């Protein structure tokens, strides 16, 4: 990838504001060699526990790991999970900005046995517990919005992002000339328009476009891109295609499809967050959509080669790209 050192230098001067559903990812690592006498389930002998940032907080972690400054706004409860998540972020020089709410900090616990996920345990409240007024948001985000170069909405459909909040922050950010990106979750039909970037996966892009694609039929790429541009007016659309790479579209027209950069895939947890962060960072730094996609693709390629929710550093990225030559 040409110009990577120069791009990383530009990224290091950027400041991002991430708004969305922050989570704490908890991993329980162990081994299972016997079945419980109480029920037909494995008995896991726990070796260790690890914690990292998940959801919108993982997007922020990826942004900071690649060298940009970042503030992340979301709900951090007054509980052990909230304190642990806040500490993780501050240790990475990320500023946590807590939103109003009355639920627990969202916590996802994954039980890992011999590098395989055995099950996942979720602790969270209904979306209403995390919603708050647009007026409160405007006041809460004013300083961070003024200081940043770009805004990312990271939606996991947990309640933080509402139509009114996204519309208001988009209007304010647009008036200040900020770059705006969104990773949508169409099952909740979040209303948005006139953003610089959205990054759905293949299934999400079909849902957003309102297109049914029967099994064993080709993905209607041109129709999806044209319809999403017509419906949402987004400048850049990047559809992540898993093992098939990324489909790039600008102003409703297909630019190209680039193949995946991953060499080994151990765990795809958080890979979408890495791709979103990489794309937004590179575009906000002034690259073309194609250059941004190659940058994000390489970053995601590093991350899926690691176990658990992970990030990528500039040094890892440069080593990875150098190996491709």
N, C-alpha and C positions, 0 to 999 in steps of 0.2 A: 504494500500500500504506500503510494508516494505521498510525501509531505507529512508523515505521521508526527515527527518531532515538532514541526511548526504548528500543526493542529493542536497537539497536546499543550503547547505553550499558550495558544489562544484560549483554550478551554480553562486553563489555570487562572485566567483573569475574569472569568464569568461568575455571576452569582445567581442561583436558582431559588425559586420558591415552589415547594411541592405541597399540594393540598390534597388530602384524601384520607383513606381508611388505613391508619397505622396499626400494626400488629406486632406482637412478640412471637417469634418462632422458637419453640422449645424442642430440642431433640433429646430423646432418651436412647442411648446406645447400649446394646447388650447382645446376648446370645441366647438361643433357645435350643435345648437338647432333649427336652422331655415334654410330655403332654400332661396337663393338669389332671389329677384324679377327680376333681370336682366337676369338670366340664371338658368337652373335646376341644380344648384350646391350648396353645403352647404356653409354657412357663418361661418368662424372660428373666434371665439373670442380668441385672443392670450393672454396667461397667462405669458409665459416666453420663453426665448431663451437659448439654451446651445450649446456649441461647444466642439468638441474633435477631436483627430487625427484619420484619416481614411487611408485606403489603406496600403502602405508600412509603413507609419508613425504609424499606429495602431499595426503593427507587432513589431515595435520598442518599442512602449508603453507597449506591453505585455512582451517583453523581460526585460525591465527596471522594470516593476511592479513585476516580479518574481525574481528580485535581481541582474541581470547581468548588466554590463556597456554596453552602446550602442551608436553607431554613425549611423545616418540615412542619406543616400545620395539620393537626389531627387530634383525636381524643386520647389523652393520657390519663387514665384513672388514678385515683389516690389509693393505689394498691401495690402489692409487691411487683406485679407484672409491669405496671406503669413506671415504677421507680427503676426497675431493671432496664426497661426499654430506653428511658431517658438517659441513663448512665451510658448505655451502649452508643447512643447517638452523640452525646457530648464528648465521649472519648475519641470519636472520629471528627471532632470539630464541627458537628452539625448542631444548629440551633433548633431545639424543639419548641413549638408554639402550640399550647394546648387549647382546644376548643371546648365550649360548654357541653355538658352531658351528665348523665346520671347512671351509666352502666359500668361494667367492669372493663378494664383494658382488654382488647381482643387478644386472645391467646390461643395459638395452635400448637398442640403437642404431637409430635410424630415419634412413634416407637420404631427404631431401626434395629433390625436383626441381620447380622452378616451383610451389611450394606444394602439391605432391602427394607422398604417401608412396610411394616406389619400392619399398622393402623394409624389413624389420626384422631385426636381428641380435641374438639373445639370448645372454647369458653367465650361466649359473647351474649349480648342482650339483643332484643329486636331493634330494627333500624331507628325507631322513634326515640330510643334512649340516646342516640348520638346526633340527632338533628338539632339545629339551632337557627335563629333568625338571620336573615340576610343583613339586617341593620347591624347586628352584633358582629357579623363577619366583616363587614366593611370597615368597622372601627378596629377590629382585631388585626386585620391584614394590612392596614393602611401603610404602616412604616416598612414592613417587609416587601410590600408590593412596590413602593417607591424606590427601594434599594436594589431590587433584583433586575436582571436582564431578561429572565424568562420565567414563565409559570407552567407547571405541569399539574394537571388534574389526574390523580391516580384513583380510579374508581373500582372498588371491590364490592359495590352494592351493599355496604354495611350501614349506610345512613348519613354519612358526612356530606356527600355531594348531592345536592338537590337541583332541580331545574332553575330555581330562583337564584341560588348561590352561584352556579356556574355562569348564568347569564350576567349577573351583576359584576362578578370578578372579571369575566371576559371583557365587558364594556370598559371597566376601569383600566385593565391591562392594555387593551387596544388603544385607549386614549393616550396612554403613556408610552406607546411604541414597543411594548414587550412582545417577545415570542411566546406563543401559547400552544401547548400540546395536551392531548388527552389519550389515556388508555381506557376505552369504553367497555362497559359490561352491559350488552344490549338486553339482557333478560329483564332489566329494570327500565328500559326505554328512557334513559336520561336525555333531556333536550339540550342540544348545543348547536352552535353555528359559527361560521367564519373563523375557525381556528387555523393555525399554521400546520398542524400535524395531528393525525389520529393513527393508532397502531393496533387495530383489531387482528385477531387470528382469522383463519379461513372461516370457521363456523360463525364467529361473531360478525364477520363482514357480511355473510349471507343474511343473518338475522337483522342487522342494521338496514340492509338494502330491501328487506322484505321479499327475498327470493328463495324459493324452495329448490333444492338441488338434489334430485333423487340419487340413491346409491348407484355407483358404477357409471356415472355420467361425468363428463369433463367439467371442471370448475369454470363457470361463466365469467371469467376475469374482466373482460371488457365491459360487460353489462353491469357487473358489481361496481366497478370503478366509476363509470358514468353516472349510475344511479346515486351512489354515495355523495358524489360531488354535487349533484342536483339537489339532493335532500338536505345536505349539511354545509355546503359551500366551503369545505376544507381545502386548503391549498395543496398540501401533501398528504397522501394516503400510503401507508406501508402495511401490507397484509403479511403477517408472519405465517409461513406455510410449513412449519416444523422441519422435517428432514428435506423438504423441497426448497428451502431457502426463504427469500423475501420477494414479494411482488411490489414494485414501486410504481406509484401513479402521481401525476401532478396535474391539477386543474381538470380532473376527470379522465385523463388520457394515460394509458399505460406507458411508462418509461422503459422498464425492462424487468426481468426477473433475475435475481442473483442467487447462485447456489449457496447452500449452508457452508459455513466455515468450520464446523465442528469436526474434530478428528476422532475423538472418543467421547461417548455420552455416558456419564455415570448417573447424573441426576439433573432433570430439567427444572427443578424447583427454582423459581425466581428468574429464569432465563428471559421471560417476557419483560420483567422489570429492567434487566440489564440492556435489552434491546431498545426499550423506550428511552432509557437514560442516554445511551450512546447516540441514538438518532437525534434527540433533542439537543444534546451538547454540541454535536457536530454542526447541525443546522444553525443553532444560535451563534456558533463561531463563524458562520458565513460560508460553509461548504455547500456544494451541490447535493441534491438528494441522493445521487448515486454514490458520491464519496461518503456521505453520512451513513448510508446503508452498509457499505463495506466496513466502515469503522465499527458500527454497532454489531454487525455480523461477526466480526473478529472478537469483539468483547464477549458476546454471548457464547462463542465457541470456546473461549477460555473457561467461562463459568460452568457450562454443562459438563466439563471435564473434572469438576469438583463435586464432592458429596455435600448435600445440604444446600440451604440458601446461601449463596456466595456472591462475591464481588470480584472485580478485576482491577489491578493497579496498572499505571502507565508502563512500568518495567515489564510486567507480565505480558502486556499487550504488545510491546515492542519486540519481546523475545518470540512471541507467537507469530507475529507478522514476518519477522526475520527468517523463521523456520520455513515459511511458506515459499520463500524465494527459491 
